Amino acid sequence: MKGYLPLLFSSKILLGFIVLIAFILRFHLLSSNPPSLTWDEASWGYNAYSLGIDGKDEFGKFLPITFLESFGDFKPPLYAYLSIVPVKLFGLNEFSTRFASAFFGVLTVLLTFFLTKEIFKKKSNVIPLLSAFVLAISPWHILLSRAAFEANVATFFITLGVYLFLFSLRRSKWILVVSFIAFVLSMYTFNTARIVAPLLIFGLFLFNRKEVFRAKKEVITALVVGFILFLPLLLFLLTPQAKLRFAEVNIFSDSSVINTANQEIANDKNAIWSKTIHNRRLIYGVEYLKHYFDNVNPLFLFVRGDGNPKFSIQDVGQLYMWEAPFLIIGILFLFKKKEGNWWIIPYWLIVGIIPAGTARETPHALRIEAVLPTFQILTAYGLFYGVSSLSSKKIRRVVPLFLLILVFFNFAYFYHNYFSHYPKEFSGEWQYGYKEAINYVNSVQASYDRIVFTESLGRPYIYALFYSGYSPFNFRKEAVVEKEALGFVHVNKFGKYVFTKDVLGANSQGKTLYIDVPGNIPNKVQILKEINLLNGRPALVGYTK
Amino acid sequence: MKTLEKIFKPKIILILIIVLASLLRIWNLGLVPPSPDWDEAALGYNAYSIMQTGKDEYGKFMPIILRSFDDYKPAMYTYLIIPFINFFGLNIISVRLPSALFGVVLVLATYYLVKELFGKKGESIGLISSFLLAISPWHLQFSRIAFEAQVGLSLNILATLFFIKGLKRFIFLLPAAFFASLSIYMYQSEKVYLPILFLVLAIIYWRELIKIPKKWILTALLVGVILSFPMMYDIATNKEALMRARGVSVFSDQTQFLKRNVDKVLEDKKNNDVIGLLIDNRRVEYGMAVFSGYISHFDFNWLFIRGDIQRHHAPFMGLMYLFELPFFLIGIYLLFFGNFSKKTKLVILSIVLITPIPASVTSGVPHAVRAINFLPAIQIFTALGIIQSFHYISKFKFKKLFYSLIVLFVIFNFAYFLNQYFVQQNYYSSESWQYGYQKAIEDIKPMMTKYKKIVVSNDRPLDQSYIFFLFYLGYNPSSYQEEVKDSSGGFRENHAFGKFEFRNINWDKEEKNKVLFIGRPEDFPANTKKIDTVNYLDGKPAIIIVEG
């Protein structure tokens, strides 16, 4: 490795080349693959659009900082603010909505180079370049950069925070303030960052306690600035509505654990010692570990990836197969060599999975995205030391070539499947069909008094807003909004639109256009439009009575 | 550890470990797990049949491979049971004892193997490894039931031990060859595992091997070839046995497995995508499936928390103790960078890397039985980790606190396991253990003469019910062979002998005069008058006996 790479290219050119690859893989066909917008994406886009017009979100809240109410999921709002400029520049469409995620994705690749350099403090640029390259072609990072996933932007801010922290120790301690700002921004971007970022800051302090104590002034300033920025969020997090969602999805509300414990104690004839070994807190602890370890299941990492096709193409894992041995070698050598700030990588990796372990559905590629780029750095480290510790010079020349072929084939397999088969196979997962339906409605709505649109595919109103660029002023005036007990928000009506699960039962006055799912169409109606998924299966049907 | 050695002589500790291992393996052997599963019942009855008639249930004389439920398993285990049936009769304990005893042998062999591999440092590593194996949930699970794989594992370790000993004292190469050949008569996977293992061992110890006088190597090879010839001959000629191998392989269920791939190829053809056609290749899919099977064994959840299918682990526990996890990880690191011989490292690493190979081409991965050759290597890792950690902790200020916390956690974890294994397993897993036949058969025995026919369901979960009746009735093997000739009791086929018929029960159409029915709750209408109900140990009804 050491031998010929630097001879052929200078690091700068190579880095530029890697960033270019990252850019192409993240922006190429961005608006058509993934094939359509999920409702969350549409919501980001429309809220950015709305904020860009009068500084209010879709429901008229002025400059929301702690949350966007959206569908009642209380989205951390930063992604919407970051999308204001792209939406202004490119109009309200798929590209502008996804731009922020793709853009920060490319920046994360660039940043990974500098971060890795800062971590290992070596003269050679080989490991930093390899790390950036592995991230540039990472299936995990590519997929999450190509849709409006706020998690992907949070990953950038976290990476930036860690990088600036380490950088500040070597250069000016005042940069700590910027590092803190980056960490706090990540907490305004994605939920899990609210746990990961403080833990990272804690670890960074702990491992660098000597340097930190020497820079009291800077540290205190950084803490104060960070805290002031964090304060509004903290106040929000203490409210009951912030806790509502967490309580609903976490493993600690699973009562089967308690039933099992009671049964086991009964099997031991209620002995006192049995109550000790079948303590429910311990069982919950093991339960947590189980969900934690799910996230490092080798099949999840290297073979199938996340079961949700939005986060994995199902044919390639979150990481490539070839990475498996190098990841292990990387971990082993990391502990052996102990170079520079090596400890941050295992710490980051362990901490990054902590929040995801509390959720019932594990593994979850999105909730643990904050561990990127540690996997890639470890792989790069393993590649470097794995190859350079080979004994014979001849083998050291041949192995990289062989590896290159392997890496290339694995990449080609991913690339081909992602661009040729993925959109067709999984367009349903991306709520395909809404755009076509709304565009159809837009083209004919003048001749109807009312449009009854099915809610059975979920949250149609946001697509109606998004694809007609509906005026937020009118929407706020006309919308009939209903809130569920758990906080979920339904928009039942605005303009000519009526949204309902029960399309047949909707009372219609005047001329009505109906849009419903195929199974629900009554006989003897006039079918006007059929919209199919990309795999040919029907998604929505437009008809009139 | 040094202090430990001063207090006790290693030999005494070893004896204590062996006593513990034996106690854990033999105590309540007939009661936990609560019932033989169909494989155990089959091994038992075939042993009984061979003992009495020299032939298995199909009338095959001294079989090398047991046809059994058309799964064609190596027959060696059956022969091991015969002496025990002589002493204790045809019952679960006799069937399980060979496995339990070999389990104890493995605990001992582990100690000697580690000493052989690690030289002077081997004493404490060996003691800890064999202690960990003695209490290992994974090993206990399979040494307390008649699973051939565990005996195969013991033979593999004996073969490896004598091979390494044989590099210095050449005569030991003969027992090495002997045990290795025996192992392939014991369990399917060894036919793949052992050749690869010995090839790798030969490469690792190549320098030592070429110094050994030719006559020893030739004699050992000759012993191996002669002993394994009958098996090789059988593999080459017995086509049915191959079917089993195909049946469980990843390549068997072609249509489902390749469905997505076929769609992709069609699409590539439509798009004239040449590179796509190259990539969406069946062979790539197969390769990925094998990789996936292989790597699936390195899952923390499977190893430490979730475990395998119900019959393969104690409920709510993994295959290893949670307390082992940190030491296990440290042990892996030490295997690469620890201060001991490179050859030792390579041997242990090879065992671990070869083990998942036979399982990886099969479906149903990860598989605790097919991958049982991970033992005792993973205990050796853990032992290495423990020694290193204690060495590290001994420099701490509060070392006594740390030691006691660790010991406390180990005791807690062990107590939990004992409870889960000996108490909770019977409650939670009795259905998986096909519980209920023993009691049902005892109950009908006195009234059998009243009926002209007894119909027994063979529908899930009562599949292969016929073997339990043969087993518990101790049905005369020669009259059984006479009656059924070559008709197979095979996988979910109808079967009959004596008054018994084994088939699905269709209540409305049955002729009911003087017929006794034994079936599942759902086989009978709710208001049927039952003679008897046998429940699983968690209280759910298992088997229902009804008079026609």
Interface residues (C-beta under 8 A of the other chain):
Chain A: T260 Q263 E264 N267 D268 W273 S274 I277 I283 V286 L289 K290 F293 D294 V296 N297 P298 L299 F302 V303 R304 M321 A324 L332 F335 K336 A412 Y413 H416 N417 S420 H421 K424 E425
Chain B: R260 D263 K264 E267 D268 N271 D273 I275 G276 I279 D280 V284 M288 F291 S292 I295 S296 F298 D299 F300 N301 F304 I305 R306 F316 L322 I332 Y333 F336 F337 F412 A415 Y416 N419 V423 Q424 Y427
